[in-house]
Amino acid sequence: MQTAMKFNQCVQPQAPENSDNKVWKWHIQDPASQRLTWNKPPKSVLVIKKIQDASLLQPFKELCVFLTEKNMIVYVERKVLADLAIQADESFAAVIQKFCTFREDLDDISNRVDFIICLGGDGTLLYASSLFQLACVCADVFFQKSVPPVMAFHLGSLGFLTPFNFDTYQSQITQIIEGNATIILRSRLRVVKESREKKARVDEKGIIMTNGDSEGSRKAMQYQVLNEVVVDRGPSSYLSNVDLFLDGHLITTVQGDGVIVSTPTGSTAYAVAAGASMIHPNVSAIMITPICPHSLSFRPIVVPAGVELKIMLSRDSRNTAWVSFDGRKRQEICHGDNITITTSCFPVPSICFRDPVNDWFESLAQCLHWNVRKKQNYLSSKEDVF
C-alpha cells in the first residue's frame, strides 16, 4: 500500500529585497507551518492500547466501534485481543472479527497503516515508535520503516507526549481523517551497536581459548530511539569509564554513573531528571547529559543534530557497561564493543492538539509544573519598600 500522507509547509511570503540587492535572505520557519494532508483518504489505522490496564478497555472498545463505523481497517496487536475481558464481551465479538492483527517483531505493517492512535501514556507512544525499526533483508542489509502519523490520547500517568483528551475523540479523529491537523516531526536517533564476537582458538595443549585479544567477527544491531540512549555502570560498584567521540575525535571520558544521549523529545525525560535543559522538539540537536559525574565541571551539552557520536569502553575501564534504548533492549557493553549514534532520517510525525509551541508549553505547565511558585504580593506606593 502506498502511503496516503504527506507533509506540507506553509511558507510565508518573503519580504521585498532591500537596496543592497543581496543574493540570499534569511528565512525563519514557523513551527506551526508543518501540516498533515492526505494524497488520498486514509483507510487503515493502527490502534495501540496499553497492555494490562483495565481502565482502558471501555475507551478501546468505543474507539474501535467508531472506527469500524467509519469503514476504517483497524489493526491491533494479537496480544491485546488475548485479554480475557475483551474475549468475554460477546457484544464486542462482531467488531473483533473485522480486526487485522499482527505480532511485534514478527509481522511487518509499515506499508499497511495510514496513521496510528495510541491509548495510554508516554510509554505507549515510545512503544509505537519501537514498532517501526530497521528491518533486515539479509546479512548486513537493512531497509527503513517510516513511521505513520501518531495521534496520542492522554489515558496514562504523565501524558507529556499525549496532548489529546479522549472525551472529544470522535470530532478529533474526524478532523485527522479530513486532513485538518498540525504535525510536529519528533527526531529519532539511529543507533548501531557493534559487538565483537570472540573467536575460539585451540592452544598447544588442545584447550579451547577465547582470549579477549583474539580476533573475532563483528556483529551489528541497529535501533531507532525516540527518547534516549542510556549507558550506565549496571550492577558494578565501580564508576563507569567510557570514551565519548564526536565525528571521530575523542572529546571526553565519562567517569560517573553513566551518560544519556537524548533527542529534544527525550530532553524532558531522563535527561531533565539528571539536570539537563529542556529542548523544544523542533530544535535540531542532540543532548549529552552525564549521570552523576565525578567531576564538578561536567555539565550537559547540546551538539548539532548532524554529528556522529561514538561511545566505547576506555582501555583502563575496570568493568563493563550497560546500554538501553528508550528503556528497552538492555544489554552489556564489553571491551571492543562500540555504539554509534546519529540523527535518524525517519522521525515520528506526532499530530498536535493546537500547534507544536502551545502543546509543548502546555505540557511543561500541566505535567512538570514548570516555574510554578507562589506569586509575590503587590506593593502599594504607601508601603515601606524595606
C-alpha positions as CSV (number, residue, x, y, z in Angstrom):
1,M,0.0,0.0,0.0
2,Q,1.4,3.4,-0.9
3,T,1.4,5.9,1.9
4,A,-1.6,8.2,1.9
5,M,0.1,11.0,3.7
6,K,2.4,13.9,3.0
7,F,3.6,16.9,5.0
8,N,3.2,20.4,3.7
9,Q,5.0,23.6,4.9
10,C,3.1,26.8,4.7
11,V,5.9,29.1,3.6
12,Q,5.4,32.8,4.4
13,P,6.0,35.3,1.6
14,Q,9.4,36.8,1.7
15,A,10.0,40.4,2.3
16,P,10.9,42.7,-0.6
17,E,14.6,42.9,-1.5
18,N,16.4,45.8,0.1
19,S,18.6,48.3,-1.7
20,D,21.7,46.1,-1.1
21,N,20.4,43.7,-3.6
22,K,21.7,40.7,-1.7
23,V,21.6,37.3,-3.4
24,W,20.5,35.5,-0.2
25,K,17.8,36.1,2.5
26,W,17.3,34.7,6.0
27,H,14.0,32.9,6.5
28,I,12.8,31.5,9.8
29,Q,10.3,28.7,9.5
30,D,7.2,28.9,11.7
31,P,7.0,25.7,13.8
32,A,3.2,25.6,13.2
33,S,3.7,25.5,9.4
34,Q,4.1,21.7,9.2
35,R,0.7,20.3,8.4
36,L,-0.7,16.9,7.6
37,T,-2.5,16.4,4.3
38,W,-3.6,13.2,2.6
39,N,-2.9,12.2,-1.0
40,K,-5.9,10.0,-0.7
41,P,-8.4,9.4,2.1
42,P,-6.9,7.2,4.8
43,K,-8.3,3.7,5.0
44,S,-6.3,1.9,7.7
45,V,-5.4,2.8,11.3
46,L,-3.3,1.0,13.9
47,V,-4.7,1.2,17.5
48,I,-2.2,0.7,20.2
49,K,-3.5,0.1,23.7
50,K,-1.5,0.0,26.9
51,I,-1.4,-3.7,28.0
52,Q,-2.9,-4.9,31.3
53,D,-4.7,-1.7,32.1
54,A,-8.4,-2.4,32.8
55,S,-9.3,1.3,32.7
56,L,-8.6,1.4,29.0
57,L,-10.9,-1.4,28.0
58,Q,-14.0,0.7,27.6
59,P,-12.2,3.6,25.7
60,F,-10.6,0.9,23.5
61,K,-14.0,-0.7,22.6
62,E,-15.7,2.7,22.0
63,L,-12.8,3.8,19.7
64,C,-12.8,0.5,17.7
65,V,-16.6,0.6,17.2
66,F,-16.3,4.2,16.0
67,L,-13.5,3.4,13.5
68,T,-15.3,0.4,12.1
69,E,-18.4,2.6,11.6
70,K,-16.2,4.9,9.7
71,N,-15.3,1.9,7.4
72,M,-11.6,2.0,8.6
73,I,-9.5,-1.1,8.5
74,V,-8.4,-1.4,12.1
75,Y,-5.0,-3.1,13.1
76,V,-4.4,-4.2,16.6
77,E,-1.8,-6.4,18.3
78,R,-2.7,-10.0,18.8
79,K,-1.8,-9.8,22.4
80,V,-4.3,-7.1,23.0
81,L,-7.1,-9.4,21.9
82,A,-5.8,-12.1,24.2
83,D,-7.2,-10.1,27.1
84,L,-9.9,-12.2,28.8
85,A,-12.1,-9.2,29.5
86,I,-12.2,-8.5,25.7
87,Q,-12.8,-12.1,24.8
88,A,-15.7,-12.4,27.3
89,D,-17.6,-9.4,25.8
90,E,-20.0,-11.1,23.4
91,S,-21.3,-7.7,22.2
92,F,-17.8,-6.8,21.0
93,A,-17.2,-10.1,19.2
94,A,-18.6,-8.9,15.9
95,V,-16.2,-5.9,15.9
96,I,-13.2,-8.2,16.7
97,Q,-14.0,-10.2,13.6
98,K,-13.2,-7.2,11.5
99,F,-9.8,-6.5,13.0
100,C,-6.5,-7.2,11.3
101,T,-3.9,-8.5,13.8
102,F,-0.1,-8.5,13.9
103,R,2.7,-9.6,16.2
104,E,5.5,-7.4,17.5
105,D,8.9,-8.1,15.8
106,L,7.3,-10.7,13.5
107,D,4.8,-9.0,11.2
108,D,5.6,-6.0,9.1
109,I,2.8,-3.5,9.0
110,S,4.8,-0.4,8.0
111,N,3.2,-0.2,4.5
112,R,-0.3,-1.1,5.6
113,V,-1.1,1.6,8.2
114,D,-2.0,5.2,7.3
115,F,-2.0,6.6,10.8
116,I,-1.7,5.4,14.5
117,I,-3.9,6.0,17.5
118,C,-2.3,5.5,21.0
119,L,-4.3,4.9,24.1
120,G,-2.2,5.3,27.2
121,G,0.7,7.4,28.4
122,D,4.1,8.5,27.1
123,G,5.4,4.9,27.2
124,T,2.7,3.9,24.7
125,L,4.0,6.4,22.2
126,L,7.5,5.2,22.7
127,Y,6.3,1.7,22.1
128,A,4.6,2.8,18.9
129,S,7.9,4.2,17.7
130,S,9.7,1.0,18.5
131,L,7.4,-1.0,16.2
132,F,8.9,0.8,13.2
133,Q,12.6,-0.1,13.3
134,L,15.2,-1.1,10.7
135,A,14.2,-4.4,9.1
136,C,16.8,-6.9,8.0
137,V,16.6,-8.2,4.4
138,C,19.7,-10.3,4.6
139,A,23.1,-10.2,6.3
140,D,24.1,-6.6,6.8
141,V,21.3,-5.3,4.5
142,F,18.6,-3.2,6.1
143,F,15.7,-1.1,5.0
144,Q,14.0,1.6,6.9
145,K,10.4,1.5,8.2
146,S,9.0,5.0,8.2
147,V,6.5,5.9,11.0
148,P,2.9,6.9,10.1
149,P,1.4,10.0,11.9
150,V,0.6,9.3,15.5
151,M,-2.4,10.6,17.4
152,A,-1.9,10.1,21.2
153,F,-4.7,10.3,23.7
154,H,-3.9,11.0,27.4
155,L,-5.0,7.9,29.2
156,G,-1.9,7.2,31.2
157,S,0.1,8.7,34.1
158,L,2.2,11.7,32.9
159,G,1.0,12.5,29.4
160,F,3.7,14.9,28.3
161,L,3.6,13.5,24.8
162,T,-0.1,12.8,24.7
163,P,-2.0,16.1,24.0
164,F,-5.5,14.7,23.2
165,N,-8.3,14.3,25.6
166,F,-10.4,11.2,24.9
167,D,-13.7,12.9,25.8
168,T,-13.7,14.5,22.3
169,Y,-12.2,11.7,20.4
170,Q,-14.9,11.5,17.7
171,S,-14.5,15.1,16.5
172,Q,-10.7,15.0,16.8
173,I,-10.3,11.8,14.8
174,T,-12.8,13.1,12.1
175,Q,-10.6,16.2,11.7
176,I,-7.5,14.0,11.3
177,I,-9.2,11.9,8.6
178,E,-10.2,15.1,6.8
179,G,-6.6,16.2,6.9
180,N,-7.1,19.1,9.2
181,A,-4.1,18.8,11.6
182,T,-0.7,20.3,12.5
183,I,2.3,18.0,12.7
184,I,5.5,18.0,14.7
185,L,8.3,15.9,13.5
186,R,10.0,14.3,16.5
187,S,13.5,13.4,15.6
188,R,14.8,9.9,16.5
189,L,18.3,8.6,17.0
190,R,19.8,5.9,14.7
191,V,21.9,3.7,17.0
192,V,24.3,1.0,15.8
193,K,25.7,-1.3,18.5
194,E,28.7,-3.2,17.1
195,S,29.8,-6.1,19.2
196,R,32.9,-8.3,18.8
197,E,32.1,-12.0,18.8
198,K,35.1,-13.7,20.2
199,K,36.6,-16.4,18.0
200,A,37.6,-19.5,19.9
201,R,41.0,-21.0,19.3
202,V,42.8,-24.1,20.4
203,D,46.1,-23.8,22.2
204,E,49.0,-26.3,22.0
205,K,47.5,-28.5,24.7
206,G,44.2,-28.7,22.9
207,I,42.4,-26.3,25.3
208,I,39.8,-24.0,23.8
209,M,40.7,-20.4,24.4
210,T,38.5,-17.3,24.0
211,N,41.1,-14.6,24.7
212,G,39.7,-11.1,24.5
213,D,42.7,-10.1,22.3
214,S,41.9,-12.7,19.7
215,E,40.3,-11.5,16.5
216,G,36.6,-12.2,16.0
217,S,33.8,-11.2,13.7
218,R,31.8,-8.1,14.2
219,K,28.0,-8.2,14.9
220,A,25.9,-5.0,14.4
221,M,22.5,-4.3,15.8
222,Q,20.5,-1.2,14.8
223,Y,17.8,0.6,16.7
224,Q,15.6,3.7,16.2
225,V,15.3,5.7,19.5
226,L,12.8,8.4,20.2
227,N,13.8,9.5,23.8
228,E,17.3,8.5,24.7
229,V,20.2,6.0,24.7
230,V,21.5,5.4,28.3
231,V,24.9,3.9,29.0
232,D,25.4,3.2,32.7
233,R,27.6,1.1,35.0
234,G,24.9,-1.5,35.6
235,P,25.4,-3.7,38.7
236,S,29.1,-2.8,39.1
237,S,30.2,-0.8,42.2
238,Y,32.9,0.9,40.1
239,L,32.5,4.2,38.2
240,S,31.7,3.8,34.5
241,N,34.7,4.7,32.4
242,V,33.6,5.3,28.8
243,D,35.2,7.3,26.0
244,L,33.0,9.7,24.0
245,F,33.9,10.5,20.4
246,L,32.4,13.2,18.2
247,D,32.9,12.9,14.5
248,G,35.9,10.6,15.2
249,H,37.6,12.8,17.7
250,L,37.8,12.0,21.4
251,I,36.1,14.8,23.3
252,T,35.9,13.4,26.8
253,T,35.9,10.3,29.1
254,V,32.8,9.9,31.2
255,Q,33.6,8.8,34.7
256,G,30.4,8.5,36.9
257,D,27.2,6.5,36.8
258,G,26.9,6.9,33.1
259,V,25.8,9.2,30.2
260,I,22.5,9.9,28.5
261,V,22.3,10.8,24.8
262,S,18.8,12.1,24.0
263,T,16.7,13.7,21.4
264,P,15.0,17.0,22.0
265,T,11.9,15.0,22.8
266,G,13.9,13.0,25.3
267,S,15.3,16.1,26.9
268,T,12.2,16.3,29.1
269,A,12.5,12.7,30.2
270,Y,15.5,11.0,32.0
271,A,17.8,13.9,30.9
272,V,15.9,16.6,32.7
273,A,15.9,14.5,35.9
274,A,19.7,14.4,35.5
275,G,20.0,18.1,35.3
276,A,19.7,18.8,31.6
277,S,17.9,21.7,29.9
278,M,14.7,21.2,28.1
279,I,14.8,21.5,24.3
280,H,11.8,22.1,22.1
281,P,11.3,19.1,19.7
282,N,11.6,21.5,16.6
283,V,15.2,22.2,17.5
284,S,17.7,20.1,15.6
285,A,20.1,18.9,18.3
286,I,21.4,16.1,20.4
287,M,21.7,16.4,24.2
288,I,24.6,14.8,26.0
289,T,23.9,14.5,29.8
290,P,26.2,12.8,32.3
291,I,24.7,10.8,35.1
292,C,26.2,11.7,38.5
293,P,29.6,12.6,37.0
294,H,32.6,12.5,39.4
295,S,33.6,16.0,38.2
296,L,32.2,19.4,39.2
297,S,32.7,20.8,35.7
298,F,30.9,18.2,33.6
299,R,27.7,19.8,32.6
300,P,25.1,18.7,30.0
301,I,25.9,19.9,26.5
302,V,23.9,20.3,23.2
303,V,25.6,19.4,19.9
304,P,24.3,19.7,16.3
305,A,22.0,17.1,15.1
306,G,24.3,16.2,12.2
307,V,27.2,14.9,14.2
308,E,28.2,11.3,14.7
309,L,28.7,10.2,18.3
310,K,30.5,7.1,19.3
311,I,30.7,5.5,22.8
312,M,33.0,2.7,23.8
313,L,34.7,1.4,27.0
314,S,38.0,3.0,27.9
315,R,41.0,0.8,27.8
316,D,41.6,1.1,31.5
317,S,37.9,0.6,32.5
318,R,37.6,-1.7,35.5
319,N,34.2,-3.0,34.5
320,T,31.8,-3.4,31.6
321,A,28.9,-1.0,31.0
322,W,25.2,-1.5,30.1
323,V,23.1,0.2,27.4
324,S,19.4,0.6,26.9
325,F,17.3,2.1,24.1
326,D,14.2,4.0,25.3
327,G,14.4,1.8,28.4
328,R,14.2,-1.4,26.3
329,K,16.6,-4.0,24.9
330,R,19.1,-3.6,27.8
331,Q,22.4,-5.3,27.1
332,E,26.0,-5.3,28.1
333,I,28.9,-3.4,26.5
334,C,32.2,-5.2,26.6
335,H,35.7,-4.2,25.6
336,G,35.9,-3.9,21.9
337,D,32.2,-3.0,21.5
338,N,31.1,0.4,20.3
339,I,27.9,2.3,20.0
340,T,27.4,4.8,17.1
341,I,24.7,7.4,17.4
342,T,23.4,9.7,14.6
343,T,20.2,11.5,14.0
344,S,17.8,9.3,12.1
345,C,16.3,10.4,8.8
346,F,12.9,9.0,9.8
347,P,11.3,11.0,12.6
348,V,8.0,10.3,14.4
349,P,5.3,12.6,13.0
350,S,3.2,13.5,16.0
351,I,-0.2,15.1,15.5
352,C,-0.7,18.3,17.6
353,F,-3.7,19.3,19.5
354,R,-3.2,23.0,18.8
355,D,0.3,23.6,17.5
356,P,3.9,22.5,18.4
357,V,4.7,25.5,20.6
358,N,1.5,25.8,22.5
359,D,1.3,22.0,23.1
360,W,4.8,21.9,24.4
361,F,4.4,24.8,26.9
362,E,1.0,23.3,28.0
363,S,2.8,20.0,28.8
364,L,5.5,21.8,30.7
365,A,2.9,23.6,32.8
366,Q,0.5,20.7,33.3
367,C,2.9,17.7,33.6
368,L,6.1,19.2,35.0
369,H,4.6,22.3,36.7
370,W,7.3,24.4,35.1
371,N,8.1,27.6,37.0
372,V,5.3,27.3,39.4
373,R,5.6,29.3,42.7
374,K,3.6,31.4,45.0
375,K,3.3,34.9,43.5
376,Q,4.8,37.9,45.2
377,N,2.3,40.3,46.7
378,Y,1.6,43.7,45.1
379,L,3.5,46.5,46.8
380,S,1.5,49.8,47.1
381,S,3.2,53.1,47.0
382,K,2.3,53.8,50.6
383,E,4.1,50.7,52.0
384,D,7.7,50.8,53.1
385,V,9.9,49.2,50.5
386,F,12.3,48.0,53.1
